[in-house]
Amino acid sequence: MASSRKPPRPHAFATLVLHAGEGAHAAGDPVVPPLVQSVNYVQEPGSDDLMYTRYGNTPNADRIQKRLAALEGAEDALVLASGMGATACGLLALLRPGDHLLASQYLYGGTYRLLMEEFQLMGIDVTLVEPFEPRAWRRRLRKETRAIFIESPVNPTCRVLDMRGVSLLTKELGIALVVDSTFASPVNFRPLEHGADVVIHSATKFLNGHHDVLGGVVCGTTPYIDEVRQKEIVWGQTPDPFACWLLERGLKTLDVRVQRQNASAQRLAQWLEGRKEVRRCHYPGLASHPDHAIAVDQLDGFGGMISFELGGGARAADRFAKRIKLIRYAASLGGVDTLVSEPRFSSHARFSPDERARVGIPDGFIRLSVGLEDCDDIMADLEQALR
Ligand SMILES: Cc1ncc(COP(=O)(O)O)c(C=O)c1O
């Protein structure tokens, strides 16, 4: 696959989240870009230059696609109706029946289902790999292997995968390395800088950041994004203009939100690690985290996601969940409000207890998405709920 990276950026990241992809402005232009809710656009009779919302080429989608490409340092980007839509269309643009995909065994539950149930029905074979095993990827290669898919940091265990070995392998073989970078956001990690070919996000999470938009993003080369667009068009995975408009609004504060979430999460993780009720705290910014050295090397920030295991198991988790007051118990993540969820009831609900334990999610496992509330207030709520 040709390189999907663009030349160096013209502005710093904090500026790009606000302005990348904008044209020149003139007196009388609105500072806030208008929402163009129209699905249809008048055409020259006889022209095939069709603008239509499902084609992903209408004004609000177009603006945000340019900006997201700039943030990931990619040639091009496409916004889709959800993170799952992005993963499905992003991979279907690379794989055909008879092809083989290698994927990390540490995946968001919905992605696991897509790969292990839907793709298998389509004749695309998927092998799950323990990525922390030496030579894991190379040993499971087949001549039909077309791509490697990883998620990093991993939902919900916050494991961080080393990009070095896997990206050298995909370059050597000329196959695609696809990274779901939802947990990091481009503030903390830009996979294309580490040898990935494709970056996927659930934009529902940090990119939008306000728990009010469902969306997804795929970034890569222009020819590849054209292929993804064909999948988006026929599978009907395009977002509505209003979703794009809201996503643009959310993106403007991405840098400040994530910097603050990084700082609060580091403090909370250190505090949680010292609590007697907590058996283990998983946060890449902790020296005790198994991938701390990789995280220091590859990430620009350790992120707003923490998970922890309560010594009292499922019963302690039930008690904790009922006691939180400021923090809400809700699925999803990456927004301004602090949320907790239990993967056994949400992202990994379809896994058996044994399968969950195999991927590092025992009962009593709590995922914490740190929001923008004052860190002392979040800590006080955690403390009263743990006690
Ligand atoms: C890592 C990751 N990837 C993809 C998705 C799917 O995103 P969406 O819910 O926007 O379809 C999620 C959702 O939780 C996720 O956590």
The ligand as an SDF file (V2000), in Angstrom:
LIG
                    3D

 16 16  0  0  0  0  0  0  0  0999 V2000
  -12.3990    1.1440   20.2860 C   0  0  0  0  0  0  0  0  0  0  0  0
  -13.7470    1.2780   19.6480 C   0  0  0  0  0  0  0  0  0  0  0  0
  -13.8630    1.1230   18.3310 N   0  0  0  0  0  0  0  0  0  0  0  0
  -15.0700    1.2190   17.7120 C   0  0  0  0  0  0  0  0  0  0  0  0
  -16.2250    1.4470   18.4380 C   0  0  0  0  0  0  0  0  0  0  0  0
  -17.5510    1.5330   17.7270 C   0  0  0  0  0  0  0  0  0  0  0  0
  -17.9600    2.8670   17.6570 O   0  0  0  0  0  0  0  0  0  0  0  0
  -19.4860    3.3490   17.4660 P   0  0  0  0  0  0  0  0  0  0  0  0
  -20.2010    3.0480   18.7260 O   0  0  0  0  0  0  0  0  0  0  0  0
  -19.3350    4.7960   17.1470 O   0  0  0  0  0  0  0  0  0  0  0  0
  -20.0290    2.5660   16.3070 O   0  0  0  0  0  0  0  0  0  0  0  0
  -16.1430    1.6180   19.8120 C   0  0  0  0  0  0  0  0  0  0  0  0
  -17.3750    1.8600   20.6050 C   0  0  0  0  0  0  0  0  0  0  0  0
  -17.3790    1.7970   21.8140 O   0  0  0  0  0  0  0  0  0  0  0  0
  -14.8730    1.5260   20.4390 C   0  0  0  0  0  0  0  0  0  0  0  0
  -14.7400    1.6830   21.7630 O   0  0  0  0  0  0  0  0  0  0  0  0
  1  2  1  0
  2  3  1  0
  2 15  2  0
  3  4  2  0
  4  5  1  0
  5  6  1  0
  5 12  2  0
  6  7  1  0
  7  8  1  0
  8  9  2  0
  8 10  1  0
  8 11  1  0
 12 13  1  0
 12 15  1  0
 13 14  2  0
 15 16  1  0
M  END
$$$$
